[in-house]
Amino acid sequence: MRTTDRNTLHYRGYVGDIEFSEEDAVFHGKVFGVKSLISFEGDSVKTITEDFHNAVDEYLEYCEEKGLEPERPFKGSFNVRVGSELHRQAALEASGRGISLNALVEDALRQVVG
């Protein structure tokens, strides 16, 4: 599923991932891409959007009050675990192209997402 197919909200650099609970008749979600649990809910597009904005604002205010650096999603680095044979093949491919393994992975990701 591409991110454009997902039910998401965007605010101040944060992305909220939304689901619907038929049992509770409510939309609920959490901020995607951070370890902290930042959740929100609402019974309409308007109320879930407002609660998402409030949840992000409250999180940022809490961090400021406590002197903490807020988590930022998608900071540009992540760990990838692959099998040793794939790792070897990728490293050899990168070396053969005269680029870093990181550049090879970045190129591959660009082809997939965009």
N, CA, C and O atoms as CSV, one atom per row, in Angstrom:
chain,resi,resn,atom,element,x,y,z
A,1,MET,N,N,0.848,-1.181,0.000
A,1,MET,CA,C,0.000,0.000,0.000
A,1,MET,C,C,0.891,1.241,0.000
A,1,MET,O,O,1.784,1.359,0.839
A,2,ARG,N,N,0.665,2.137,-0.901
A,2,ARG,CA,C,1.399,3.397,-0.941
A,2,ARG,C,C,0.852,4.336,0.116
A,2,ARG,O,O,-0.310,4.232,0.510
A,3,THR,N,N,1.702,5.264,0.579
A,3,THR,CA,C,1.254,6.190,1.617
A,3,THR,C,C,0.094,7.049,1.140
A,3,THR,O,O,-0.703,7.502,1.961
A,4,THR,N,N,-0.023,7.285,-0.151
A,4,THR,CA,C,-1.137,8.082,-0.653
A,4,THR,C,C,-2.452,7.319,-0.531
A,4,THR,O,O,-3.519,7.929,-0.587
A,5,ASP,N,N,-2.398,5.989,-0.365
A,5,ASP,CA,C,-3.597,5.185,-0.180
A,5,ASP,C,C,-3.995,5.088,1.291
A,5,ASP,O,O,-5.080,4.597,1.603
A,6,ARG,N,N,-3.154,5.537,2.176
A,6,ARG,CA,C,-3.401,5.427,3.614
A,6,ARG,C,C,-4.297,6.558,4.077
A,6,ARG,O,O,-4.395,7.602,3.433
A,7,ASN,N,N,-4.940,6.333,5.195
A,7,ASN,CA,C,-5.738,7.368,5.836
A,7,ASN,C,C,-4.835,8.092,6.824
A,7,ASN,O,O,-4.599,7.615,7.934
A,8,THR,N,N,-4.337,9.247,6.407
A,8,THR,CA,C,-3.388,9.971,7.238
A,8,THR,C,C,-3.755,11.441,7.348
A,8,THR,O,O,-4.448,12.006,6.502
A,9,LEU,N,N,-3.261,12.034,8.428
A,9,LEU,CA,C,-3.334,13.473,8.644
A,9,LEU,C,C,-1.910,13.984,8.777
A,9,LEU,O,O,-1.027,13.249,9.220
A,10,HIS,N,N,-1.676,15.234,8.399
A,10,HIS,CA,C,-0.344,15.829,8.469
A,10,HIS,C,C,-0.440,17.155,9.206
A,10,HIS,O,O,-1.323,17.970,8.938
A,11,TYR,N,N,0.496,17.359,10.153
A,11,TYR,CA,C,0.492,18.603,10.929
A,11,TYR,C,C,1.859,18.801,11.574
A,11,TYR,O,O,2.351,17.920,12.279
A,12,ARG,N,N,2.463,19.943,11.334
A,12,ARG,CA,C,3.732,20.338,11.955
A,12,ARG,C,C,4.832,19.287,11.786
A,12,ARG,O,O,5.651,19.086,12.682
A,13,GLY,N,N,4.842,18.622,10.632
A,13,GLY,CA,C,5.856,17.619,10.345
A,13,GLY,C,C,5.534,16.229,10.866
A,13,GLY,O,O,6.326,15.304,10.682
A,14,TYR,N,N,4.391,16.064,11.511
A,14,TYR,CA,C,3.985,14.770,12.048
A,14,TYR,C,C,2.884,14.178,11.169
A,14,TYR,O,O,2.106,14.902,10.547
A,15,VAL,N,N,2.836,12.847,11.133
A,15,VAL,CA,C,1.837,12.140,10.334
A,15,VAL,C,C,0.999,11.284,11.271
A,15,VAL,O,O,1.526,10.468,12.028
A,16,GLY,N,N,-0.302,11.480,11.210
A,16,GLY,CA,C,-1.217,10.666,12.002
A,16,GLY,C,C,-1.819,9.581,11.145
A,16,GLY,O,O,-2.356,9.858,10.072
A,17,ASP,N,N,-1.737,8.354,11.604
A,17,ASP,CA,C,-2.273,7.189,10.902
A,17,ASP,C,C,-3.646,6.873,11.510
A,17,ASP,O,O,-3.744,6.642,12.715
A,18,ILE,N,N,-4.703,6.860,10.695
A,18,ILE,CA,C,-6.073,6.753,11.186
A,18,ILE,C,C,-6.691,5.402,10.862
A,18,ILE,O,O,-6.493,4.850,9.779
A,19,GLU,N,N,-7.445,4.882,11.825
A,19,GLU,CA,C,-8.241,3.675,11.628
A,19,GLU,C,C,-9.655,3.968,12.111
A,19,GLU,O,O,-9.893,4.969,12.788
A,20,PHE,N,N,-10.596,3.088,11.759
A,20,PHE,CA,C,-11.975,3.246,12.190
A,20,PHE,C,C,-12.394,2.016,12.969
A,20,PHE,O,O,-12.157,0.888,12.537
A,21,SER,N,N,-13.017,2.235,14.121
A,21,SER,CA,C,-13.561,1.147,14.918
A,21,SER,C,C,-15.071,1.111,14.708
A,21,SER,O,O,-15.797,1.977,15.195
A,22,GLU,N,N,-15.530,0.104,13.981
A,22,GLU,CA,C,-16.968,-0.029,13.745
A,22,GLU,C,C,-17.695,-0.286,15.064
A,22,GLU,O,O,-18.792,0.225,15.291
A,23,GLU,N,N,-17.077,-1.074,15.917
A,23,GLU,CA,C,-17.687,-1.411,17.210
A,23,GLU,C,C,-17.936,-0.164,18.058
A,23,GLU,O,O,-18.997,-0.027,18.667
A,24,ASP,N,N,-16.967,0.736,18.096
A,24,ASP,CA,C,-17.089,1.957,18.903
A,24,ASP,C,C,-17.622,3.143,18.112
A,24,ASP,O,O,-17.924,4.187,18.690
A,25,ALA,N,N,-17.741,2.996,16.809
A,25,ALA,CA,C,-18.173,4.077,15.915
A,25,ALA,C,C,-17.321,5.325,16.096
A,25,ALA,O,O,-17.834,6.437,16.224
A,26,VAL,N,N,-16.002,5.112,16.103
A,26,VAL,CA,C,-15.079,6.224,16.291
A,26,VAL,C,C,-13.822,6.011,15.447
A,26,VAL,O,O,-13.366,4.884,15.253
A,27,PHE,N,N,-13.285,7.109,14.960
A,27,PHE,CA,C,-11.983,7.097,14.307
A,27,PHE,C,C,-10.935,7.243,15.395
A,27,PHE,O,O,-11.130,8.000,16.346
A,28,HIS,N,N,-9.831,6.530,15.268
A,28,HIS,CA,C,-8.738,6.679,16.225
A,28,HIS,C,C,-7.429,6.569,15.470
A,28,HIS,O,O,-7.365,6.003,14.379
A,29,GLY,N,N,-6.400,7.114,16.065
A,29,GLY,CA,C,-5.117,7.050,15.397
A,29,GLY,C,C,-3.973,7.337,16.332
A,29,GLY,O,O,-4.155,7.667,17.504
A,30,LYS,N,N,-2.793,7.202,15.779
A,30,LYS,CA,C,-1.577,7.537,16.510
A,30,LYS,C,C,-0.586,8.140,15.532
A,30,LYS,O,O,-0.671,7.933,14.321
A,31,VAL,N,N,0.344,8.882,16.080
A,31,VAL,CA,C,1.370,9.508,15.251
A,31,VAL,C,C,2.336,8.422,14.786
A,31,VAL,O,O,2.848,7.636,15.582
A,32,PHE,N,N,2.564,8.401,13.507
A,32,PHE,CA,C,3.400,7.418,12.839
A,32,PHE,C,C,4.850,7.902,12.819
A,32,PHE,O,O,5.111,9.084,12.595
A,33,GLY,N,N,5.788,6.988,13.053
A,33,GLY,CA,C,7.194,7.313,12.879
A,33,GLY,C,C,7.909,7.823,14.113
A,33,GLY,O,O,9.049,8.276,14.016
A,34,VAL,N,N,7.257,7.761,15.293
A,34,VAL,CA,C,7.907,8.142,16.550
A,34,VAL,C,C,7.688,7.034,17.571
A,34,VAL,O,O,6.725,6.273,17.471
A,35,LYS,N,N,8.576,6.943,18.547
A,35,LYS,CA,C,8.441,5.926,19.590
A,35,LYS,C,C,7.407,6.338,20.636
A,35,LYS,O,O,6.722,5.485,21.200
A,36,SER,N,N,7.294,7.630,20.895
A,36,SER,CA,C,6.316,8.111,21.872
A,36,SER,C,C,4.910,7.794,21.389
A,36,SER,O,O,4.625,7.850,20.193
A,37,LEU,N,N,4.034,7.459,22.331
A,37,LEU,CA,C,2.640,7.201,21.967
A,37,LEU,C,C,1.891,8.521,21.988
A,37,LEU,O,O,1.635,9.092,23.048
A,38,ILE,N,N,1.547,8.992,20.809
A,38,ILE,CA,C,0.751,10.210,20.648
A,38,ILE,C,C,-0.512,9.765,19.923
A,38,ILE,O,O,-0.490,9.511,18.719
A,39,SER,N,N,-1.619,9.673,20.671
A,39,SER,CA,C,-2.845,9.147,20.089
A,39,SER,C,C,-3.930,10.219,20.051
A,39,SER,O,O,-3.840,11.247,20.722
A,40,PHE,N,N,-4.957,9.950,19.248
A,40,PHE,CA,C,-6.041,10.906,19.063
A,40,PHE,C,C,-7.261,10.159,18.562
A,40,PHE,O,O,-7.145,9.043,18.055
A,41,GLU,N,N,-8.440,10.772,18.703
A,41,GLU,CA,C,-9.665,10.139,18.217
A,41,GLU,C,C,-10.723,11.178,17.927
A,41,GLU,O,O,-10.593,12.340,18.313
A,42,GLY,N,N,-11.769,10.754,17.245
A,42,GLY,CA,C,-12.893,11.624,16.942
A,42,GLY,C,C,-13.970,10.857,16.221
A,42,GLY,O,O,-13.729,9.770,15.696
A,43,ASP,N,N,-15.162,11.427,16.197
A,43,ASP,CA,C,-16.280,10.746,15.545
A,43,ASP,C,C,-16.604,11.332,14.179
A,43,ASP,O,O,-17.602,10.965,13.559
A,44,SER,N,N,-15.748,12.251,13.707
A,44,SER,CA,C,-15.905,12.830,12.374
A,44,SER,C,C,-14.541,13.282,11.884
A,44,SER,O,O,-13.574,13.318,12.644
A,45,VAL,N,N,-14.477,13.622,10.616
A,45,VAL,CA,C,-13.214,14.130,10.060
A,45,VAL,C,C,-12.788,15.377,10.819
A,45,VAL,O,O,-11.614,15.539,11.151
A,46,LYS,N,N,-13.739,16.251,11.091
A,46,LYS,CA,C,-13.427,17.502,11.797
A,46,LYS,C,C,-12.884,17.237,13.199
A,46,LYS,O,O,-11.870,17.817,13.589
A,47,THR,N,N,-13.553,16.361,13.964
A,47,THR,CA,C,-13.123,16.154,15.350
A,47,THR,C,C,-11.816,15.381,15.444
A,47,THR,O,O,-11.009,15.646,16.335
A,48,ILE,N,N,-11.588,14.420,14.533
A,48,ILE,CA,C,-10.309,13.700,14.607
A,48,ILE,C,C,-9.161,14.602,14.183
A,48,ILE,O,O,-8.063,14.508,14.731
A,49,THR,N,N,-9.404,15.477,13.213
A,49,THR,CA,C,-8.367,16.428,12.794
A,49,THR,C,C,-8.032,17.378,13.936
A,49,THR,O,O,-6.859,17.639,14.202
A,50,GLU,N,N,-9.037,17.889,14.602
A,50,GLU,CA,C,-8.809,18.785,15.744
A,50,GLU,C,C,-8.055,18.069,16.859
A,50,GLU,O,O,-7.121,18.627,17.435
A,51,ASP,N,N,-8.458,16.827,17.167
A,51,ASP,CA,C,-7.792,16.091,18.241
A,51,ASP,C,C,-6.357,15.739,17.869
A,51,ASP,O,O,-5.477,15.736,18.730
A,52,PHE,N,N,-6.111,15.443,16.593
A,52,PHE,CA,C,-4.744,15.192,16.124
A,52,PHE,C,C,-3.880,16.431,16.322
A,52,PHE,O,O,-2.776,16.340,16.858
A,53,HIS,N,N,-4.378,17.587,15.892
A,53,HIS,CA,C,-3.625,18.838,16.061
A,53,HIS,C,C,-3.363,19.100,17.539
A,53,HIS,O,O,-2.250,19.468,17.916
A,54,ASN,N,N,-4.380,18.915,18.378
A,54,ASN,CA,C,-4.219,19.133,19.822
A,54,ASN,C,C,-3.201,18.169,20.414
A,54,ASN,O,O,-2.385,18.570,21.244
A,55,ALA,N,N,-3.234,16.902,19.999
A,55,ALA,CA,C,-2.299,15.910,20.533
A,55,ALA,C,C,-0.854,16.280,20.184
A,55,ALA,O,O,0.033,16.171,21.030
A,56,VAL,N,N,-0.616,16.710,18.959
A,56,VAL,CA,C,0.733,17.120,18.556
A,56,VAL,C,C,1.151,18.361,19.328
A,56,VAL,O,O,2.267,18.422,19.846
A,57,ASP,N,N,0.266,19.354,19.412
A,57,ASP,CA,C,0.586,20.582,20.154
A,57,ASP,C,C,0.893,20.278,21.615
A,57,ASP,O,O,1.851,20.814,22.172
A,58,GLU,N,N,0.086,19.420,22.240
A,58,GLU,CA,C,0.312,19.067,23.647
A,58,GLU,C,C,1.631,18.334,23.827
A,58,GLU,O,O,2.343,18.576,24.802
A,59,TYR,N,N,1.963,17.451,22.915
A,59,TYR,CA,C,3.231,16.736,22.976
A,59,TYR,C,C,4.402,17.717,22.895
A,59,TYR,O,O,5.349,17.626,23.677
A,60,LEU,N,N,4.335,18.647,21.954
A,60,LEU,CA,C,5.417,19.621,21.793
A,60,LEU,C,C,5.506,20.552,23.007
A,60,LEU,O,O,6.604,20.907,23.434
A,61,GLU,N,N,4.364,20.945,23.560
A,61,GLU,CA,C,4.359,21.786,24.764
A,61,GLU,C,C,4.945,21.032,25.952
A,61,GLU,O,O,5.715,21.602,26.725
A,62,TYR,N,N,4.591,19.759,26.108
A,62,TYR,CA,C,5.124,18.938,27.191
A,62,TYR,C,C,6.649,18.854,27.081
A,62,TYR,O,O,7.358,19.039,28.070
A,63,CYS,N,N,7.144,18.576,25.883
A,63,CYS,CA,C,8.591,18.486,25.684
A,63,CYS,C,C,9.271,19.807,26.034
A,63,CYS,O,O,10.326,19.817,26.669
A,64,GLU,N,N,8.669,20.917,25.622
A,64,GLU,CA,C,9.245,22.223,25.921
A,64,GLU,C,C,9.276,22.480,27.426
A,64,GLU,O,O,10.281,22.951,27.960
A,65,GLU,N,N,8.171,22.168,28.107
A,65,GLU,CA,C,8.101,22.371,29.563
A,65,GLU,C,C,9.134,21.544,30.304
A,65,GLU,O,O,9.709,22.007,31.289
A,66,LYS,N,N,9.379,20.316,29.839
A,66,LYS,CA,C,10.313,19.401,30.504
A,66,LYS,C,C,11.742,19.555,30.000
A,66,LYS,O,O,12.648,18.884,30.495
A,67,GLY,N,N,11.951,20.425,29.027
A,67,GLY,CA,C,13.289,20.614,28.473
A,67,GLY,C,C,13.762,19.432,27.647
A,67,GLY,O,O,14.963,19.178,27.552
A,68,LEU,N,N,12.823,18.708,27.049
A,68,LEU,CA,C,13.147,17.536,26.234
A,68,LEU,C,C,13.147,17.895,24.754
A,68,LEU,O,O,12.412,18.780,24.317
A,69,GLU,N,N,13.963,17.211,24.007
A,69,GLU,CA,C,13.966,17.361,22.552
A,69,GLU,C,C,12.846,16.486,21.994
A,69,GLU,O,O,12.887,15.268,22.171
A,70,PRO,N,N,11.850,17.061,21.329
A,70,PRO,CA,C,10.768,16.231,20.794
A,70,PRO,C,C,11.267,15.300,19.693
A,70,PRO,O,O,12.145,15.651,18.905
A,71,GLU,N,N,10.690,14.115,19.664
A,71,GLU,CA,C,11.024,13.190,18.587
A,71,GLU,C,C,10.525,13.765,17.274
A,71,GLU,O,O,9.430,14.322,17.201
A,72,ARG,N,N,11.320,13.628,16.263
A,72,ARG,CA,C,10.929,14.054,14.921
A,72,ARG,C,C,10.849,12.811,14.045
A,72,ARG,O,O,11.804,12.040,13.962
A,73,PRO,N,N,9.725,12.625,13.404
A,73,PRO,CA,C,9.626,11.458,12.521
A,73,PRO,C,C,10.481,11.652,11.274
A,73,PRO,O,O,10.717,12.772,10.822
A,74,PHE,N,N,10.925,10.553,10.749
A,74,PHE,CA,C,11.607,10.544,9.453
A,74,PHE,C,C,12.823,11.462,9.448
A,74,PHE,O,O,12.945,12.349,8.604
A,75,LYS,N,N,13.714,11.236,10.396
A,75,LYS,CA,C,14.894,12.088,10.528
A,75,LYS,C,C,15.978,11.775,9.506
A,75,LYS,O,O,17.004,12.454,9.459
A,76,GLY,N,N,15.754,10.743,8.683
A,76,GLY,CA,C,16.692,10.482,7.597
A,76,GLY,C,C,17.631,9.325,7.832
A,76,GLY,O,O,18.499,9.061,7.000
A,77,SER,N,N,17.482,8.625,8.946
A,77,SER,CA,C,18.314,7.442,9.158
A,77,SER,C,C,17.469,6.347,9.800
A,77,SER,O,O,16.586,6.611,10.616
A,78,PHE,N,N,17.763,5.125,9.411
A,78,PHE,CA,C,17.104,3.969,10.003
A,78,PHE,C,C,17.970,2.748,9.755
A,78,PHE,O,O,18.785,2.733,8.832
A,79,ASN,N,N,17.796,1.731,10.575
A,79,ASN,CA,C,18.557,0.496,10.420
A,79,ASN,C,C,17.789,-0.467,9.539
A,79,ASN,O,O,16.566,-0.575,9.628
A,80,VAL,N,N,18.523,-1.164,8.689
A,80,VAL,CA,C,17.929,-2.173,7.826
A,80,VAL,C,C,18.656,-3.486,8.105
A,80,VAL,O,O,19.885,-3.549,8.061
A,81,ARG,N,N,17.892,-4.521,8.387
A,81,ARG,CA,C,18.479,-5.829,8.621
A,81,ARG,C,C,18.131,-6.728,7.432
A,81,ARG,O,O,16.966,-6.892,7.071
A,82,VAL,N,N,19.164,-7.294,6.846
A,82,VAL,CA,C,18.993,-8.209,5.712
A,82,VAL,C,C,19.865,-9.430,5.961
A,82,VAL,O,O,20.737,-9.413,6.830
A,83,GLY,N,N,19.633,-10.455,5.219
A,83,GLY,CA,C,20.469,-11.645,5.335
A,83,GLY,C,C,21.903,-11.357,4.903
A,83,GLY,O,O,22.167,-10.424,4.143
A,84,SER,N,N,22.815,-12.173,5.401
A,84,SER,CA,C,24.237,-11.929,5.118
A,84,SER,C,C,24.563,-12.028,3.632
A,84,SER,O,O,25.414,-11.283,3.146
A,85,GLU,N,N,23.911,-12.924,2.901
A,85,GLU,CA,C,24.190,-13.056,1.468
A,85,GLU,C,C,23.726,-11.819,0.700
A,85,GLU,O,O,24.432,-11.335,-0.184
A,86,LEU,N,N,22.541,-11.306,1.035
A,86,LEU,CA,C,22.063,-10.084,0.386
A,86,LEU,C,C,22.969,-8.906,0.734
A,86,LEU,O,O,23.259,-8.066,-0.118
A,87,HIS,N,N,23.413,-8.847,1.982
A,87,HIS,CA,C,24.339,-7.792,2.410
A,87,HIS,C,C,25.623,-7.857,1.575
A,87,HIS,O,O,26.109,-6.831,1.099
A,88,ARG,N,N,26.165,-9.058,1.400
A,88,ARG,CA,C,27.391,-9.244,0.611
A,88,ARG,C,C,27.177,-8.803,-0.826
A,88,ARG,O,O,28.002,-8.083,-1.387
A,89,GLN,N,N,26.063,-9.234,-1.430
A,89,GLN,CA,C,25.780,-8.881,-2.816
A,89,GLN,C,C,25.610,-7.372,-2.985
A,89,GLN,O,O,26.097,-6.788,-3.953
A,90,ALA,N,N,24.917,-6.753,-2.037
A,90,ALA,CA,C,24.705,-5.304,-2.120
A,90,ALA,C,C,26.028,-4.557,-1.971
A,90,ALA,O,O,26.284,-3.594,-2.693
A,91,ALA,N,N,26.863,-4.998,-1.043
A,91,ALA,CA,C,28.157,-4.342,-0.839
A,91,ALA,C,C,29.024,-4.465,-2.094
A,91,ALA,O,O,29.681,-3.503,-2.493
A,92,LEU,N,N,29.025,-5.634,-2.706
A,92,LEU,CA,C,29.801,-5.829,-3.934
A,92,LEU,C,C,29.247,-4.976,-5.077
A,92,LEU,O,O,30.011,-4.398,-5.850
A,93,GLU,N,N,27.923,-4.901,-5.180
A,93,GLU,CA,C,27.293,-4.072,-6.215
A,93,GLU,C,C,27.669,-2.609,-6.027
A,93,GLU,O,O,28.016,-1.921,-6.987
A,94,ALA,N,N,27.599,-2.140,-4.796
A,94,ALA,CA,C,27.943,-0.741,-4.507
A,94,ALA,C,C,29.406,-0.477,-4.844
A,94,ALA,O,O,29.737,0.535,-5.462
A,95,SER,N,N,30.265,-1.383,-4.437
A,95,SER,CA,C,31.699,-1.225,-4.717
A,95,SER,C,C,31.951,-1.196,-6.218
A,95,SER,O,O,32.737,-0.386,-6.710
A,96,GLY,N,N,31.284,-2.080,-6.935
A,96,GLY,CA,C,31.441,-2.119,-8.394
A,96,GLY,C,C,30.974,-0.845,-9.071
A,96,GLY,O,O,31.489,-0.478,-10.128
A,97,ARG,N,N,30.013,-0.173,-8.479
A,97,ARG,CA,C,29.519,1.095,-9.021
A,97,ARG,C,C,30.321,2.291,-8.520
A,97,ARG,O,O,30.139,3.415,-8.990
A,98,GLY,N,N,31.213,2.037,-7.559
A,98,GLY,CA,C,32.012,3.129,-6.999
A,98,GLY,C,C,31.208,4.038,-6.074
A,98,GLY,O,O,31.506,5.226,-5.945
A,99,ILE,N,N,30.182,3.470,-5.428
A,99,ILE,CA,C,29.368,4.249,-4.492
A,99,ILE,C,C,29.311,3.514,-3.152
A,99,ILE,O,O,29.696,2.349,-3.048
A,100,SER,N,N,28.832,4.208,-2.150
A,100,SER,CA,C,28.707,3.579,-0.833
A,100,SER,C,C,27.486,2.669,-0.801
A,100,SER,O,O,26.576,2.796,-1.620
A,101,LEU,N,N,27.484,1.756,0.153
A,101,LEU,CA,C,26.328,0.896,0.361
A,101,LEU,C,C,25.097,1.756,0.695
A,101,LEU,O,O,23.990,1.459,0.247
A,102,ASN,N,N,25.294,2.799,1.468
A,102,ASN,CA,C,24.202,3.704,1.808
A,102,ASN,C,C,23.600,4.342,0.544
A,102,ASN,O,O,22.379,4.432,0.414
A,103,ALA,N,N,24.456,4.780,-0.378
A,103,ALA,CA,C,23.980,5.382,-1.628
A,103,ALA,C,C,23.216,4.361,-2.471
A,103,ALA,O,O,22.220,4.705,-3.106
A,104,LEU,N,N,23.677,3.109,-2.481
A,104,LEU,CA,C,22.980,2.061,-3.221
A,104,LEU,C,C,21.572,1.844,-2.652
A,104,LEU,O,O,20.604,1.747,-3.406
A,105,VAL,N,N,21.465,1.769,-1.334
A,105,VAL,CA,C,20.160,1.576,-0.686
A,105,VAL,C,C,19.265,2.777,-0.951
A,105,VAL,O,O,18.079,2.609,-1.232
A,106,GLU,N,N,19.812,3.984,-0.867
A,106,GLU,CA,C,19.022,5.183,-1.137
A,106,GLU,C,C,18.498,5.181,-2.576
A,106,GLU,O,O,17.338,5.517,-2.813
A,107,ASP,N,N,19.339,4.807,-3.526
A,107,ASP,CA,C,18.910,4.726,-4.926
A,107,ASP,C,C,17.776,3.706,-5.090
A,107,ASP,O,O,16.795,3.967,-5.788
A,108,ALA,N,N,17.918,2.549,-4.444
A,108,ALA,CA,C,16.901,1.505,-4.531
A,108,ALA,C,C,15.578,1.989,-3.934
A,108,ALA,O,O,14.516,1.736,-4.504
A,109,LEU,N,N,15.630,2.672,-2.810
A,109,LEU,CA,C,14.415,3.198,-2.196
A,109,LEU,C,C,13.745,4.240,-3.095
A,109,LEU,O,O,12.521,4.264,-3.222
A,110,ARG,N,N,14.542,5.083,-3.704
A,110,ARG,CA,C,13.971,6.106,-4.618
A,110,ARG,C,C,13.216,5.450,-5.774
A,110,ARG,O,O,12.169,5.944,-6.193
A,111,GLN,N,N,13.741,4.348,-6.284
A,111,GLN,CA,C,13.069,3.643,-7.372
A,111,GLN,C,C,11.739,3.058,-6.924
A,111,GLN,O,O,10.781,3.024,-7.696
A,112,VAL,N,N,11.678,2.604,-5.698
A,112,VAL,CA,C,10.453,1.980,-5.188
A,112,VAL,C,C,9.388,3.018,-4.862
A,112,VAL,O,O,8.217,2.812,-5.180
A,113,VAL,N,N,9.764,4.124,-4.237
A,113,VAL,CA,C,8.759,5.076,-3.757
A,113,VAL,C,C,8.537,6.252,-4.701
A,113,VAL,O,O,7.579,7.007,-4.531
A,114,GLY,N,N,9.395,6.413,-5.678
A,114,GLY,CA,C,9.103,7.568,-6.393
A,114,GLY,C,C,9.469,8.018,-7.664
A,114,GLY,O,O,9.066,9.107,-8.074
